[in-house]
């Protein structure tokens, strides 16, 4: 039988973890992060090397130089002097890009058909850099660890009081926490990266109105989906939210 000490220890552990808070840049949203910056950047460096080893990196082309120039301009306004910035173009048909902790940015060639000018490419790079600045990866890791911890506590309590319902609890908790917490949390982070990215674009001197055109390009010819089961906001929601941020910046000029 599980002792009360084990339950108290588990609850105390979750309390300690959830007390580790910080603030995201620009939005000042409270975040729960208990992964250190050094640990996060070490993981980013490792993943970055692995990703490049498996990819075809494009060098000394007009597009690869554009990405480096645009990326460096955005990096200069990011106020992250501890990041060792790198910007690479990788041959891949996926319309994607990412920025790992420590400022390791990779842009796939597939995104270039949607980012039709430097301002639109800055939209992509700024958005990905925003994820790293806001430490969204470490935040998700922290959320997952707490999620597992809460599940463990539930298992302890149910196992001690009503073991016949333990499997049902596991199923309910898995579905409930995933749809109720983790997926909406992903959407929140995506929206926050959009917002931070617009401010980075603006501070770097890019035309923030082009962000709307980029997302319209991405949505062209695609049937939109509901927000509920997606880790990303729907295109209509995203464009509407970005327009509000642009309007606010223009009003505050």
C-alpha positions in Angstrom: 0.0 0.0 0.0 1.2 3.5 -0.8 2.0 5.5 2.3 0.9 9.0 3.1 4.5 10.0 3.1 4.9 9.1 -0.5 1.8 11.1 -1.4 3.1 14.1 0.5 6.5 13.8 -1.1 4.9 13.7 -4.6 2.7 16.7 -3.9 5.7 18.6 -2.4 7.7 17.9 -5.5 5.0 19.3 -7.8 4.7 22.4 -5.5 8.4 23.0 -5.8 8.4 22.6 -9.6 5.4 24.8 -10.1 6.9 27.6 -8.0 9.8 28.1 -10.5 8.4 31.0 -12.6 9.8 33.5 -15.0 8.4 36.1 -17.5 8.3 35.8 -21.3 9.8 38.7 -23.2 7.5 41.5 -24.6 4.3 39.7 -23.4 5.4 39.4 -19.7 3.4 36.2 -19.4 4.2 34.2 -16.3 6.0 30.9 -17.1 6.8 27.8 -15.2 10.4 26.8 -16.1 12.7 24.7 -14.0 15.1 23.6 -16.8 18.2 25.8 -16.5 19.3 27.9 -19.5 22.6 26.0 -19.7 20.9 22.7 -19.8 18.5 24.0 -22.4 21.2 25.3 -24.6 23.3 22.1 -24.3 20.2 20.2 -25.5 19.8 22.7 -28.4 23.4 22.4 -29.4 23.2 18.6 -29.5 20.0 18.6 -31.5 21.3 21.2 -33.9 24.4 19.1 -34.7 22.3 16.0 -35.2 19.9 17.9 -37.5 22.7 19.3 -39.7 24.5 16.0 -39.9 21.3 14.5 -41.4 20.6 17.5 -43.7 21.9 19.0 -46.9 23.0 22.5 -45.9 23.1 25.0 -48.7 25.9 27.5 -48.7 27.1 30.4 -50.8 23.8 31.0 -52.6 21.7 34.2 -52.7 19.0 32.6 -50.5 21.4 31.2 -47.9 23.0 34.7 -47.7 19.6 36.3 -47.3 18.8 34.1 -44.4 22.1 34.9 -42.6 21.7 38.7 -43.2 18.0 38.8 -42.1 18.7 36.5 -39.2 21.6 38.6 -37.9 19.5 41.8 -38.1 16.9 40.1 -35.9 19.4 38.7 -33.6 20.9 42.1 -33.0 17.6 43.4 -31.5 16.9 40.2 -29.5 19.1 41.3 -26.6 20.5 37.7 -26.2 24.2 38.2 -26.1 24.7 34.7 -24.6 23.3 33.1 -27.7 25.8 31.9 -30.3 23.7 32.7 -33.4 23.9 30.5 -36.5 21.6 30.6 -39.5 21.4 27.9 -42.1 19.4 27.1 -45.2 18.6 23.3 -45.6 17.3 21.6 -48.7 13.9 20.2 -47.7 10.5 20.6 -49.4 8.7 21.1 -46.1 7.5 24.6 -45.5 9.2 24.8 -42.1 11.9 26.4 -40.0 13.1 26.2 -36.4 15.3 27.9 -33.8 16.9 25.8 -31.1 18.0 27.1 -27.7 21.2 29.1 -28.1 20.2 30.7 -31.4 20.6 27.9 -33.8 18.2 28.7 -36.7 17.4 26.4 -39.6 15.2 27.4 -42.6 13.9 24.8 -45.0 13.9 25.6 -48.7 10.2 24.7 -48.8 9.3 27.9 -47.0 10.8 30.1 -49.7 7.9 29.7 -52.0 5.7 31.3 -49.4 8.1 33.9 -48.1 8.2 36.0 -51.3 10.4 38.8 -50.1 12.8 39.7 -47.2 10.1 41.0 -45.0 8.1 37.8 -45.3 11.2 35.8 -44.7 11.9 37.9 -41.6 8.4 36.9 -40.4 9.4 33.3 -40.4 12.8 33.8 -38.8 11.4 36.2 -36.2 8.7 33.8 -35.2 11.2 30.9 -34.7 13.6 33.1 -32.8 10.7 34.2 -30.6 10.1 30.6 -29.5 13.8 30.4 -28.4 13.7 33.8 -26.6 10.5 32.9 -24.7 12.1 29.5 -23.9 9.0 27.6 -25.1 10.9 24.3 -25.4 12.0 24.4 -21.8 8.5 25.5 -20.8 7.0 22.5 -22.6 9.5 20.2 -21.0 8.5 21.6 -17.6 4.8 21.2 -18.4 5.4 17.6 -19.4 7.3 16.8 -16.2 4.5 18.4 -14.0 1.9 16.6 -16.1 3.6 13.3 -15.4 4.0 14.2 -11.7 0.3 15.0 -11.3 -0.6 11.7 -13.1 1.7 9.9 -10.6 -0.1 11.5 -7.7 -3.4 10.5 -9.1 -2.2 6.9 -9.5 -1.0 6.9 -5.9 -4.3 8.1 -4.5 -6.5 6.0 -6.7 -4.3 3.0 -6.3 -4.5 3.3 -2.6 -8.2 4.0 -2.4 -9.8 2.4 -5.4 -7.4 0.3 -7.4 -10.1 -1.2 -9.6 -10.4 2.2 -11.2 -6.7 2.8 -11.8 -6.8 2.0 -15.6 -9.8 4.1 -16.1 -8.1 7.0 -14.3 -5.0 6.6 -16.5 -7.1 6.8 -19.7 -9.2 9.8 -18.5 -6.2 11.7 -17.3 -4.2 11.1 -20.5 -7.1 12.3 -22.7 -8.2 15.1 -20.3 -4.7 16.6 -19.8 -3.8 16.4 -23.4 -6.8 18.2 -24.8 -7.3 20.4 -21.8 -3.7 21.5 -21.2 -1.0 20.5 -23.5 -2.6 21.3 -26.9 -4.0 24.7 -25.8 -0.6 25.4 -24.3 0.9 24.8 -27.7 -1.5 27.2 -29.3 -0.8 29.8 -26.6 3.0 29.5 -27.4 2.4 29.8 -31.1 0.4 32.9 -30.7 2.9 34.4 -28.3 5.7 33.6 -30.8 3.7 35.5 -33.4 3.4 38.5 -31.2 7.1 38.5 -30.1 8.1 38.0 -33.7 6.2 41.0 -34.9 8.0 43.2 -32.3 11.3 41.7 -33.4 10.6 42.4 -37.0 9.6 46.0 -36.2 12.7 46.6 -34.1 14.9 45.2 -36.8 13.4 47.6 -39.4 11.2 45.2 -41.4 7.7 45.9 -42.8 5.4 44.2 -40.2 2.4 44.4 -42.6 4.1 41.7 -44.7 3.6 39.2 -41.9 -0.1 39.2 -42.8 0.7 38.5 -46.5 3.1 35.7 -45.5 0.4 33.9 -43.5 -2.1 34.4 -46.3 0.4 32.8 -48.6 0.7 29.9 -46.3 -3.0 29.5 -46.1 -3.7 29.8 -49.9 -5.5 26.9 -51.3 -5.8 25.1 -48.0 -9.0 24.3 -46.1 -8.6 25.6 -42.6 -9.1 23.5 -39.5 -10.6 24.1 -36.1 -8.3 25.3 -33.4 -9.4 22.7 -30.9 -7.3 19.6 -31.9 -4.3 21.6 -33.2 -1.2 22.9 -31.5 -1.3 25.9 -33.9 -4.0 28.5 -34.1 -6.2 28.4 -37.2 -4.9 30.6 -40.0 -7.9 33.0 -39.7 -7.3 33.3 -35.9 -3.6 33.8 -36.4 -4.0 36.5 -39.1 -6.6 38.3 -37.0 -4.4 38.3 -33.9 -1.4 39.5 -35.8 -3.4 42.3 -37.4 -4.3 43.5 -33.9 -0.7 43.5 -32.8 0.3 45.5 -36.0 -2.5 48.0 -35.3 -1.3 48.5 -31.8 2.3 49.1 -32.9 1.2 51.5 -35.6 -1.0 53.3 -33.1 1.8 53.6 -30.5 4.3 55.0 -33.0 
